[in-house]
């Protein structure tokens, strides 16, 4: 139970941060739909993602783990299909410029590429949050 609750809190935090960093992920009712999306994404991660990982295992082995983001993108797509208040239309990142690093802006209007980009960003931010909590 503790693991599920921690995963739920990390999913909500990562979803909120990703929606602030990149545009294209929309929650219709604000925090309520963010919490419902977090619950649905947590359930999809625990129930559906292992099945997707088994189906993608040969491709995951050949690409040295690159297809983990594809399985996360499929879970995002399933959550987007199930929930009416959560939509992913495109991926838009405004860029980042600082003293040490410059990250260019990126816009992806294709839906599959947007799901992959959001899954990549959710994985990175979720791993950072999990690392900070641990």
Backbone as a chain_set.jsonl record, in Angstrom:
{"seq": "XXXXXXXXXXXXXXXXXXXXXXXXXXXXXXXXXXXXXXXXXXXXXXXXXXXXXXXXXXXXXXXXXXXXXXXXXXXXXXXXXXXXXXXXXXXXXXXXXXXXXXXXXXXXXXXXXXXXXXXXXXXXXXXXXXXXXX", "coords": {"N": [[0.819, -1.192, 0.0], [1.952, 1.182, 0.751], [3.817, 1.557, -1.265], [2.17, 1.904, -3.503], [0.818, 4.275, -2.824], [2.997, 6.054, -2.684], [3.86, 5.922, -5.328], [1.591, 7.0, -6.568], [1.609, 9.673, -5.585], [4.046, 10.544, -6.646], [3.488, 10.292, -9.389], [1.454, 12.226, -9.694], [2.876, 14.55, -9.001], [4.873, 14.517, -11.004], [3.265, 14.655, -13.321], [2.122, 17.203, -12.962], [4.419, 18.874, -13.01], [5.424, 18.312, -15.582], [3.314, 19.242, -17.137], [3.623, 21.916, -16.671], [6.131, 22.453, -17.731], [6.087, 21.7, -20.457], [3.895, 22.311, -23.217], [0.648, 21.188, -24.323], [-0.396, 19.057, -22.961], [-3.364, 18.679, -21.395], [-5.574, 19.406, -18.734], [-8.879, 19.262, -17.953], [-10.512, 20.005, -15.716], [-8.76, 21.141, -13.901], [-7.088, 20.684, -10.831], [-8.574, 18.513, -9.918], [-9.021, 16.842, -12.147], [-6.346, 16.383, -12.659], [-5.609, 14.851, -10.411], [-7.277, 12.609, -10.804], [-6.266, 11.714, -13.223], [-3.697, 11.066, -12.35], [-4.298, 8.908, -10.631], [-5.383, 7.111, -12.519], [-3.176, 6.792, -14.231], [-1.353, 5.679, -12.476], [-2.655, 3.244, -11.85], [-2.717, 2.134, -14.428], [-0.012, 1.877, -14.842], [0.662, -0.08, -12.963], [-0.996, -2.239, -13.711], [-1.307, -2.543, -16.582], [1.114, -1.88, -17.833], [3.128, -3.918, -17.251], [2.25, -6.007, -18.948], [2.47, -4.828, -21.456], [5.233, -4.405, -21.445], [6.161, -7.056, -21.54], [5.224, -7.806, -24.053], [6.737, -6.094, -25.643], [9.293, -6.941, -25.137], [11.293, -8.301, -26.836], [11.987, -6.192, -28.658], [12.814, -4.322, -26.804], [15.079, -5.527, -25.725], [16.773, -5.587, -27.954], [17.127, -2.877, -28.499], [18.362, -1.991, -26.242], [16.823, -1.073, -24.005], [15.456, 1.16, -24.918], [12.8, 1.046, -25.687], [11.294, 1.224, -23.396], [10.233, 3.717, -23.023], [8.38, 3.716, -24.999], [6.513, 1.875, -24.055], [5.6, 3.3, -21.859], [4.491, 5.431, -23.225], [2.387, 4.141, -24.491], [0.809, 3.474, -22.257], [0.154, 6.079, -21.464], [-1.378, 6.812, -23.69], [-3.526, 5.008, -23.422], [-4.64, 5.911, -21.011], [-5.387, 8.432, -21.847], [-7.352, 7.72, -23.697], [-9.29, 6.613, -22.006], [-9.996, 8.584, -20.072], [-11.956, 11.509, -20.154], [-11.384, 14.088, -19.36], [-8.695, 14.484, -19.639], [-6.295, 15.241, -21.994], [-3.959, 14.841, -24.643], [-2.627, 16.771, -26.998], [-0.538, 17.854, -28.546], [3.05, 18.299, -28.472], [4.874, 20.738, -26.988], [7.753, 22.5, -26.349], [9.301, 25.202, -24.931], [12.009, 25.724, -24.788], [15.225, 26.153, -23.197], [17.475, 28.268, -21.719], [20.464, 28.911, -20.235], [23.281, 29.803, -18.188], [24.984, 27.628, -18.315], [23.902, 25.678, -20.007], [22.167, 25.173, -23.081], [19.072, 24.441, -24.304], [17.304, 23.715, -27.119], [14.148, 24.927, -28.481], [11.262, 22.84, -29.005], [8.788, 21.428, -31.01], [6.204, 19.189, -31.474], [3.791, 18.04, -33.486], [2.59, 15.702, -34.235], [0.656, 13.049, -33.0], [1.614, 10.412, -32.02], [4.365, 10.955, -31.657], [4.192, 12.996, -29.789], [3.155, 11.642, -27.559], [5.331, 9.958, -27.026], [7.315, 11.854, -26.44], [6.207, 13.09, -24.154], [6.161, 10.844, -22.491], [8.884, 10.363, -22.203], [9.677, 12.728, -20.87], [8.068, 12.535, -18.563], [9.167, 10.209, -17.444], [11.806, 11.006, -16.865], [11.416, 13.181, -15.045], [9.865, 11.895, -13.101], [11.724, 9.996, -12.192], [13.635, 11.699, -11.054], [12.113, 12.887, -8.988], [11.473, 10.577, -7.53], [14.049, 9.859, -6.733], [14.676, 12.057, -5.094], [12.775, 11.747, -3.059], [13.479, 9.312, -1.992]], "CA": [[0.0, 0.0, 0.0], [2.857, 2.324, 0.829], [4.414, 1.703, -2.587], [1.149, 2.44, -4.4], [0.596, 5.667, -2.443], [4.178, 6.813, -3.093], [3.805, 6.005, -6.782], [0.518, 7.931, -6.905], [2.07, 11.034, -5.303], [5.09, 10.857, -7.621], [2.83, 10.48, -10.683], [0.78, 13.526, -9.7], [3.916, 15.577, -9.052], [5.502, 14.506, -12.33], [2.285, 15.168, -14.281], [2.006, 18.647, -12.793], [5.642, 19.522, -13.486], [5.501, 18.172, -17.039], [2.337, 20.145, -17.743], [4.15, 23.267, -16.559], [7.33, 22.573, -18.566], [5.749, 21.568, -21.879], [2.477, 22.518, -23.512], [0.012, 20.131, -25.102], [-1.07, 18.165, -22.019], [-4.407, 19.525, -20.836], [-6.484, 18.879, -17.722], [-10.078, 20.089, -18.12], [-11.038, 20.525, -14.448], [-7.692, 21.573, -13.009], [-6.463, 19.727, -9.927], [-9.394, 17.296, -9.799], [-8.693, 15.953, -13.268], [-4.947, 15.984, -12.472], [-5.603, 13.747, -9.448], [-7.901, 11.446, -11.442], [-5.283, 11.233, -14.194], [-2.645, 10.418, -11.575], [-4.803, 7.599, -10.206], [-5.499, 6.249, -13.694], [-1.837, 6.475, -14.71], [-0.764, 4.755, -11.492], [-3.279, 1.94, -12.072], [-2.252, 1.612, -15.72], [1.389, 1.488, -14.672], [0.74, -1.341, -12.224], [-1.76, -3.323, -14.314], [-1.165, -2.708, -18.028], [2.496, -1.732, -18.278], [3.866, -5.189, -17.322], [1.839, -6.756, -20.139], [3.094, -4.149, -22.599], [6.673, -4.671, -21.387], [6.394, -8.423, -22.011], [5.03, -7.818, -25.5], [7.829, -5.349, -26.27], [10.579, -7.421, -24.629], [12.332, -8.476, -27.866], [12.445, -4.882, -29.131], [13.498, -3.677, -25.695], [16.409, -6.128, -25.625], [17.574, -5.197, -29.109], [17.438, -1.45, -28.43], [18.98, -1.732, -24.939], [15.918, -0.385, -23.102], [14.844, 2.356, -25.506], [11.36, 0.873, -25.83], [10.581, 1.476, -22.147], [9.461, 4.937, -23.225], [7.237, 3.37, -25.845], [5.495, 1.266, -23.187], [5.029, 4.401, -21.076], [3.652, 6.19, -24.16], [1.155, 3.362, -24.688], [-0.023, 3.668, -21.066], [-0.399, 7.433, -21.559], [-2.429, 6.774, -24.705], [-4.688, 4.318, -22.855], [-5.26, 6.818, -20.037], [-6.02, 9.477, -22.642], [-8.58, 7.141, -24.257], [-10.269, 6.33, -20.956], [-10.445, 9.795, -19.384], [-12.394, 12.6, -21.034], [-10.834, 15.356, -18.884], [-7.254, 14.518, -19.889], [-5.98, 15.115, -23.411], [-2.642, 15.207, -25.164], [-2.839, 17.187, -28.378], [0.771, 17.999, -29.183], [4.122, 18.527, -27.511], [5.57, 21.991, -27.248], [8.722, 22.888, -25.325], [9.783, 26.523, -25.292], [13.462, 25.818, -24.753], [15.851, 26.534, -21.933], [18.769, 28.891, -21.938], [21.09, 29.342, -18.995], [24.713, 30.058, -18.287], [25.72, 26.393, -18.556], [23.314, 24.783, -21.002], [21.126, 25.687, -23.967], [18.213, 23.401, -24.871], [16.452, 24.415, -28.099], [12.707, 24.679, -28.423], [10.841, 21.668, -29.764], [7.346, 21.308, -31.201], [5.805, 17.958, -32.154], [2.346, 18.065, -33.707], [2.135, 14.336, -34.449], [0.218, 12.473, -31.728], [2.517, 9.395, -31.466], [5.602, 11.581, -31.187], [3.871, 13.745, -28.577], [3.076, 10.673, -26.461], [6.687, 9.506, -26.717], [8.015, 12.956, -25.79], [5.684, 13.22, -22.801], [6.591, 9.693, -21.692], [10.288, 10.611, -21.878], [9.727, 13.772, -19.855], [7.502, 11.978, -17.326], [10.124, 9.26, -16.88], [12.932, 11.753, -16.299], [10.983, 13.93, -13.87], [9.476, 10.915, -12.084], [12.948, 9.433, -11.611], [14.235, 12.726, -10.184], [11.274, 12.991, -7.788], [11.666, 9.346, -6.758], [15.379, 9.958, -6.143], [14.619, 13.033, -4.017], [11.971, 11.188, -1.977], [14.213, 8.209, -1.389]], "C": [[0.862, 1.255, 0.0], [3.494, 2.609, -0.531], [3.422, 2.319, -3.576], [0.893, 3.912, -4.1], [1.77, 6.544, -2.863], [4.198, 6.975, -4.61], [2.733, 6.987, -7.236], [0.964, 9.376, -6.697], [3.142, 11.456, -6.305], [4.49, 11.082, -9.003], [2.132, 11.832, -10.765], [1.805, 14.655, -9.783], [4.574, 15.664, -10.411], [4.545, 15.036, -13.392], [2.156, 16.682, -14.189], [3.244, 19.366, -13.341], [5.767, 19.444, -15.007], [4.503, 19.095, -17.719], [2.775, 21.6, -17.634], [5.352, 23.495, -17.477], [6.968, 22.596, -20.044], [4.252, 21.786, -22.072], [1.952, 21.362, -24.352], [-0.683, 19.102, -24.245], [-2.08, 19.018, -21.26], [-5.286, 18.751, -19.856], [-7.699, 19.796, -17.682], [-10.535, 20.741, -16.819], [-9.951, 20.911, -13.454], [-7.169, 20.437, -12.155], [-7.261, 18.431, -9.816], [-9.077, 16.334, -10.938], [-7.221, 15.54, -13.234], [-4.847, 14.809, -11.515], [-6.206, 12.479, -10.05], [-6.95, 10.849, -12.479], [-4.125, 10.542, -13.489], [-3.055, 9.038, -11.095], [-4.847, 6.64, -11.394], [-4.126, 5.854, -14.232], [-1.113, 5.514, -13.766], [-1.343, 3.354, -11.668], [-2.817, 1.321, -13.389], [-0.798, 1.167, -15.635], [1.505, 0.149, -13.971], [0.05, -2.503, -12.929], [-1.424, -3.589, -15.779], [0.291, -2.693, -18.48], [3.301, -3.033, -18.24], [3.502, -6.032, -18.543], [2.469, -6.144, -21.387], [4.591, -4.406, -22.622], [7.006, -6.085, -21.858], [6.237, -8.505, -23.523], [6.174, -7.117, -26.238], [9.215, -5.823, -25.853], [11.626, -7.663, -25.72], [12.876, -7.147, -28.4], [13.216, -4.136, -28.049], [14.91, -4.238, -25.522], [17.318, -5.687, -26.761], [18.006, -3.731, -29.002], [18.01, -1.027, -27.077], [18.12, -0.841, -24.043], [15.253, 0.853, -23.651], [13.325, 2.245, -25.563], [10.614, 0.941, -24.502], [9.74, 2.736, -22.266], [8.258, 4.673, -24.112], [6.136, 2.731, -25.0], [4.837, 2.324, -22.301], [4.105, 5.249, -21.963], [2.342, 5.46, -24.421], [0.245, 3.494, -23.47], [-0.619, 5.075, -21.039], [-1.547, 7.494, -22.568], [-3.684, 6.099, -24.16], [-5.415, 5.19, -21.836], [-5.974, 7.951, -20.765], [-7.32, 8.974, -23.286], [-9.676, 6.996, -23.21], [-10.849, 7.603, -20.354], [-10.818, 10.888, -20.38], [-11.77, 13.935, -20.635], [-9.35, 15.523, -19.161], [-7.011, 14.309, -21.375], [-4.538, 15.517, -23.678], [-2.84, 15.516, -26.637], [-1.537, 17.269, -29.151], [1.801, 18.176, -28.086], [4.833, 19.808, -27.902], [6.465, 22.355, -26.087], [9.362, 24.188, -25.772], [11.279, 26.685, -25.314], [13.945, 26.287, -23.396], [17.219, 27.114, -22.246], [19.29, 29.38, -20.592], [22.576, 29.552, -19.241], [25.483, 28.811, -18.718], [25.194, 25.559, -19.712], [22.26, 25.529, -21.823], [20.378, 24.504, -24.564], [17.27, 24.093, -25.847], [14.978, 24.08, -27.916], [12.353, 23.521, -29.351], [9.323, 21.641, -29.825], [7.062, 20.058, -32.02], [4.288, 17.956, -32.277], [1.76, 16.679, -33.948], [1.811, 13.695, -33.093], [1.148, 11.381, -31.209], [3.828, 9.976, -30.95], [5.371, 12.396, -29.922], [3.771, 12.812, -27.373], [4.469, 10.19, -26.058], [7.461, 10.607, -25.996], [7.522, 13.153, -24.356], [6.09, 12.04, -21.924], [8.055, 9.84, -21.294], [10.4, 11.64, -20.754], [9.163, 13.295, -18.524], [8.464, 11.0, -16.659], [11.288, 9.977, -16.206], [12.524, 12.466, -15.016], [10.529, 12.995, -12.753], [10.688, 10.271, -11.419], [13.636, 10.427, -10.686], [13.439, 12.862, -8.899], [11.45, 11.757, -6.92], [13.023, 9.357, -6.05], [15.394, 10.92, -4.964], [13.841, 12.503, -2.816], [12.729, 10.097, -1.244], [15.325, 8.755, -0.548]], "O": [[0.549, 2.249, -0.655], [3.686, 3.767, -0.901], [3.797, 3.161, -4.392], [0.764, 4.715, -5.023], [1.568, 7.659, -3.345], [4.52, 8.05, -5.117], [2.946, 7.731, -8.192], [0.718, 10.222, -7.557], [3.148, 12.599, -6.762], [4.935, 11.975, -9.724], [2.21, 12.51, -11.79], [1.626, 15.605, -10.545], [4.81, 16.759, -10.921], [4.961, 15.787, -14.275], [2.088, 17.368, -15.209], [3.118, 20.358, -14.059], [6.175, 20.415, -15.645], [4.806, 19.671, -18.764], [2.34, 22.434, -18.427], [5.565, 24.611, -17.95], [7.485, 23.419, -20.799], [3.449, 21.478, -21.191], [2.716, 20.653, -25.007], [-1.496, 18.334, -24.758], [-1.707, 19.963, -20.565], [-5.683, 17.613, -20.106], [-7.563, 20.988, -17.404], [-10.909, 21.914, -16.819], [-10.226, 20.996, -12.257], [-6.843, 19.363, -12.661], [-6.678, 17.361, -9.638], [-8.885, 15.14, -10.708], [-6.874, 14.466, -13.724], [-4.092, 13.869, -11.764], [-5.689, 11.384, -9.823], [-6.842, 9.629, -12.6], [-3.621, 9.533, -13.981], [-2.26, 8.099, -11.142], [-4.404, 5.497, -11.292], [-3.928, 4.711, -14.644], [-0.358, 4.646, -14.205], [-0.599, 2.374, -11.639], [-2.556, 0.119, -13.455], [-0.4, 0.196, -16.279], [2.346, -0.673, -14.334], [0.469, -3.648, -12.764], [-1.271, -4.744, -16.175], [0.661, -3.414, -19.407], [4.111, -3.245, -19.143], [4.366, -6.701, -19.109], [2.945, -6.862, -22.266], [5.168, -4.605, -23.691], [8.03, -6.29, -22.51], [7.011, -9.183, -24.199], [6.531, -7.517, -27.346], [10.211, -5.177, -26.179], [12.773, -7.254, -25.538], [14.085, -6.995, -28.575], [14.161, -3.404, -28.345], [15.836, -3.491, -25.205], [18.506, -5.441, -26.548], [19.127, -3.386, -29.375], [18.128, 0.167, -26.8], [18.646, 0.059, -23.388], [14.545, 1.541, -22.916], [12.633, 3.261, -25.493], [9.401, 0.732, -24.481], [8.66, 2.822, -21.682], [7.23, 5.338, -23.985], [4.956, 3.014, -25.205], [3.639, 2.244, -22.028], [3.066, 5.726, -21.507], [1.296, 6.095, -24.557], [-0.971, 3.614, -23.626], [-1.769, 5.251, -20.636], [-2.562, 8.147, -22.326], [-4.793, 6.57, -24.411], [-6.645, 5.213, -21.793], [-7.049, 8.379, -20.346], [-8.284, 9.731, -23.403], [-10.851, 7.228, -23.496], [-12.059, 7.696, -20.149], [-10.082, 11.154, -21.33], [-11.636, 14.826, -21.474], [-8.801, 16.602, -18.937], [-7.463, 13.32, -21.951], [-3.984, 16.406, -23.032], [-3.178, 14.635, -27.427], [-1.452, 16.803, -30.287], [1.46, 18.199, -26.903], [5.332, 19.939, -29.02], [5.993, 22.502, -24.959], [9.906, 24.268, -26.873], [11.78, 27.693, -25.813], [13.168, 26.755, -22.564], [18.017, 26.506, -22.96], [18.636, 30.164, -19.904], [23.05, 29.484, -20.375], [26.505, 28.909, -19.398], [25.951, 24.813, -20.333], [21.558, 26.402, -21.313], [20.968, 23.666, -25.246], [16.508, 24.972, -25.444], [14.617, 23.087, -27.283], [13.039, 23.256, -30.339], [8.651, 21.812, -28.808], [7.599, 19.881, -33.114], [3.583, 17.879, -31.271], [0.544, 16.506, -33.869], [2.601, 13.789, -32.153], [1.464, 11.409, -30.019], [4.342, 9.537, -29.921], [6.256, 12.482, -29.071], [4.247, 13.146, -26.288], [4.749, 10.033, -24.87], [8.187, 10.327, -25.041], [8.325, 13.36, -23.446], [6.339, 12.219, -20.732], [8.433, 9.484, -20.178], [11.142, 11.434, -19.793], [9.713, 13.612, -17.47], [8.562, 10.97, -15.432], [11.705, 9.604, -15.11], [13.219, 12.364, -14.005], [10.781, 13.27, -11.58], [10.677, 10.029, -10.212], [14.165, 10.04, -9.644], [14.027, 12.944, -7.821], [11.565, 11.873, -5.7], [13.134, 8.918, -4.905], [16.037, 10.651, -3.95], [14.207, 12.78, -1.674], [12.633, 9.973, -0.023], [16.075, 7.988, 0.057]]}, "num_chains": 1, "name": "protein.A"}
